[in-house]
Amino acid sequence: MGGTVEGKRSKDVDVLDCRSHTWRRAAGLTVARKSAKSSFLDGKIYVTGGGEEESESWGEVLDIKSQTWKPLASPSEKGEVDSDHQVVVLGGRLCVITKQKKKYAYDPKEERWVEDVVGFVGLVEPVITGPCCVIDNVLFAEHGRRIKWYDSRCGDWLMVEDLSRLYGQRLRKTVTVQLVNHAGKLVIIWHQRTLFMDRRRIQPDRNIWCAVIRLEKRVDPLGTNIRGHVEQCNAVVYDTYKSFNLLTCQSLSM
């Protein structure tokens, strides 16, 4: 969605056809953007942030059937929601969390934003600043190199249990790229961190690692807990080019 072309923001939208492994150009954005967030909800793609004038072009929505874009107003008229925000689809709504710990939810049926969403108490804790994803309407995030999930009933972040094997296999100097929902399983992608020594940039061989975790939810009189069963944890790409910087990843189904 957008990006940069010769250092300038772009309106281009490129689509990857996984069946033919070919790219094609889709209906372009109405506003040039870079580093925008995109989410899929109810047959539409929501793109937020990344415009040069945030207040006037905060977001837009693509109707996939008609291939037309419509503007999406900012959740706040005070300019509190810039490009540096988190977006997740949760409970059938588009949820936005800002640097100022404000939280908003967009209801696509009512086509309006709601502030201070009920049931999201505690959602703006520092946990949400890291990689996150939603699986079966449960929000998972990494914080302090540990995987947690958000219990909306008690408004608290809880630890995913039984992941000691995963934590034991991860090196200290690694960076988590993304948490991904892949067919209901939690996939974690990470690579080595760039090192700096005597003002010189030193990059070790950058292997890309992947962990696949099957999640099991258990409910008892004391509450709900989620356990993780590590099905895979290994390097999937070896010795990547040191000039590459892995930013994100997506799960695709055919």
C-alpha positions in Angstrom: 0.0 0.0 0.0 1.8 3.1 -1.2 5.5 3.2 -0.2 8.1 5.4 -1.8 9.3 5.8 -5.4 12.4 7.9 -5.8 12.1 9.1 -2.3 8.5 10.4 -2.7 5.3 8.9 -1.3 3.3 6.7 -3.7 -0.3 6.0 -4.4 0.5 2.6 -6.0 -1.2 -0.6 -4.7 0.3 -3.9 -5.8 -1.4 -7.3 -5.5 0.3 -10.7 -5.4 -1.6 -13.5 -7.0 -0.4 -16.6 -5.0 -1.7 -19.0 -7.6 0.3 -17.7 -10.5 3.0 -16.0 -8.4 2.6 -12.8 -10.3 2.1 -9.2 -9.3 -0.6 -6.8 -10.7 -1.6 -3.2 -10.1 -4.9 -2.5 -8.3 -6.9 0.7 -7.9 -4.5 3.3 -6.6 -4.8 5.1 -3.3 -6.4 8.5 -3.4 -3.6 9.9 -1.2 0.1 9.2 -1.6 1.3 7.3 1.5 4.4 5.6 3.0 4.6 3.3 6.1 0.8 3.1 6.2 -1.1 0.5 8.2 -3.5 -1.8 6.4 -6.2 -4.1 7.8 -9.0 -6.3 6.3 -12.5 -6.2 7.8 -15.9 -7.2 6.3 -14.7 -7.4 2.7 -12.9 -4.1 2.8 -9.3 -3.0 3.2 -8.7 -0.1 5.7 -5.5 1.9 5.1 -4.5 4.4 7.8 -1.7 6.9 8.3 1.3 7.6 6.1 0.0 10.7 4.4 1.9 14.0 4.3 -1.0 15.9 5.8 -2.3 13.5 8.5 -5.3 15.6 9.5 -6.7 15.8 6.0 -5.9 12.4 4.7 -5.7 10.1 7.7 -7.2 7.0 6.1 -9.2 5.5 3.3 -11.2 2.3 2.7 -11.2 0.0 -0.4 -14.3 -1.8 -1.4 -12.8 -4.9 -2.9 -15.9 -5.7 -5.1 -16.3 -2.3 -6.6 -12.5 -1.5 -6.5 -13.3 2.0 -5.2 -11.7 4.0 -2.4 -13.6 6.2 0.1 -12.0 8.5 2.7 -11.8 7.5 6.4 -11.8 10.3 8.9 -9.3 10.4 11.7 -10.7 9.1 15.1 -9.7 12.4 16.7 -10.1 16.0 15.5 -7.3 17.0 17.8 -4.6 15.4 15.6 -3.7 12.9 18.3 -3.6 9.9 15.8 -0.6 10.2 13.6 1.1 7.4 11.6 2.8 6.0 14.7 -0.1 4.0 15.9 -1.2 0.3 16.3 -4.2 -1.1 14.4 -5.9 -4.5 15.1 -9.2 -6.0 14.0 -10.9 -7.2 17.1 -14.6 -7.9 17.9 -15.6 -7.0 14.3 -14.2 -3.5 14.7 -11.1 -1.6 13.7 -9.2 -0.7 16.9 -6.6 2.0 16.9 -4.2 2.6 19.8 -2.1 5.8 19.8 1.2 6.8 21.4 -0.8 8.9 23.9 -2.5 5.7 25.1 -5.8 6.7 23.5 -7.9 3.9 22.1 -10.6 4.1 19.4 -12.8 1.6 17.7 -14.4 2.0 14.3 -17.8 0.3 13.8 -18.2 -0.5 10.0 -21.9 -1.0 10.4 -22.5 2.4 12.0 -19.6 4.0 10.1 -18.4 5.9 13.2 -15.5 6.0 15.7 -16.0 5.4 19.4 -13.4 6.5 22.0 -12.5 4.7 25.3 -13.9 1.3 24.1 -15.6 -0.7 26.8 -13.8 -4.0 27.5 -10.4 -2.6 26.5 -9.3 -1.6 29.9 -5.6 -2.2 30.2 -5.2 -2.7 26.4 -2.9 0.4 26.2 -0.3 -1.0 28.5 3.3 -1.1 27.1 2.6 -4.6 25.8 0.8 -3.3 22.7 3.8 -1.3 21.5 5.4 -4.5 20.2 4.4 -7.0 17.4 0.8 -8.2 17.8 -1.9 -10.2 16.0 -5.4 -11.5 16.6 -6.3 -15.2 16.7 -9.9 -16.3 17.3 -10.8 -12.8 18.5 -8.0 -12.9 21.1 -5.2 -10.3 20.9 -1.6 -11.7 21.3 1.5 -9.5 21.7 5.2 -9.8 22.6 6.4 -7.8 25.6 9.7 -8.3 27.4 10.5 -11.2 25.0 7.5 -13.1 26.3 4.2 -13.8 24.5 1.1 -12.5 26.2 -2.6 -12.4 25.5 -5.3 -9.9 26.4 -8.2 -11.1 28.5 -11.0 -8.6 27.8 -13.1 -9.9 30.6 -10.7 -8.9 33.4 -8.9 -6.2 31.4 -5.4 -7.7 31.9 -2.5 -9.1 29.9 -1.8 -12.8 30.8 1.2 -15.0 29.9 0.9 -17.7 27.3 2.0 -20.8 29.2 4.4 -23.6 28.3 6.7 -21.7 26.0 9.9 -22.3 27.8 11.2 -24.3 24.8 10.7 -21.3 22.6 12.4 -18.9 24.9 15.3 -21.3 25.4 16.0 -21.5 21.7 16.0 -17.8 21.0 19.3 -15.9 21.2 19.5 -12.7 23.2 20.4 -10.4 20.3 17.3 -11.1 18.2 14.5 -8.9 16.9 10.9 -10.1 16.5 9.6 -9.0 13.1 6.0 -10.0 13.4 3.4 -12.2 15.1 1.1 -13.8 12.5 -2.2 -15.7 12.6 -1.7 -18.7 10.2 -4.7 -21.0 10.1 -5.4 -20.4 13.8 -1.8 -21.0 14.9 0.6 -18.4 16.2 3.6 -17.9 14.0 6.6 -15.8 15.2 9.2 -14.5 12.8 12.5 -13.1 14.1 16.1 -12.4 13.0 19.4 -11.3 14.5 19.8 -7.7 15.7 22.3 -5.3 14.0 25.3 -4.7 16.2 27.2 -1.5 16.7 30.8 -1.4 17.8 33.1 1.7 17.9 30.6 3.6 15.7 30.9 0.9 13.1 27.8 -1.1 12.0 28.5 -4.8 12.3 25.9 -7.3 11.1 26.3 -11.0 11.8 25.0 -13.6 9.4 21.3 -12.9 9.5 19.3 -16.1 9.6 15.5 -15.7 9.7 13.8 -17.9 12.3 10.2 -19.1 12.5 8.2 -20.7 15.4 4.8 -22.3 14.9 2.7 -22.5 18.0 -0.6 -24.4 18.4 -2.7 -22.6 21.0 -5.0 -24.4 23.5 -7.5 -22.4 25.6 -8.7 -23.9 28.9 -11.5 -22.5 31.0 -11.9 -23.5 34.7 -13.6 -22.0 37.8 -10.5 -19.9 38.4 -10.5 -18.3 35.0 -9.1 -18.8 31.5 -5.6 -19.7 30.5 -3.9 -20.3 27.1 -1.2 -22.8 26.6 1.2 -22.9 23.7 2.5 -26.1 22.1 5.6 -25.4 20.0 5.3 -27.4 16.8 8.3 -25.9 15.0 11.2 -23.7 15.9 14.1 -23.3 13.5 15.8 -21.1 11.0 14.0 -21.0 7.7 16.3 -18.7 5.7 20.0 -18.7 6.1 22.7 -16.0 5.6 20.4 -13.3 4.2 21.9 -10.3 2.6 23.2 -8.0 5.3 21.8 -5.0 3.5 18.2 -6.3 3.9 16.0 -5.2 6.8 13.0 -7.5 7.3 10.1 -5.3 8.3 6.9 -7.4 8.3 5.3 -10.6 7.0 1.9 -11.9 6.0 0.1 -15.2 6.1 -1.4 -16.2 2.7 -3.9 -19.0 2.0 -4.8 -20.5 -1.4 
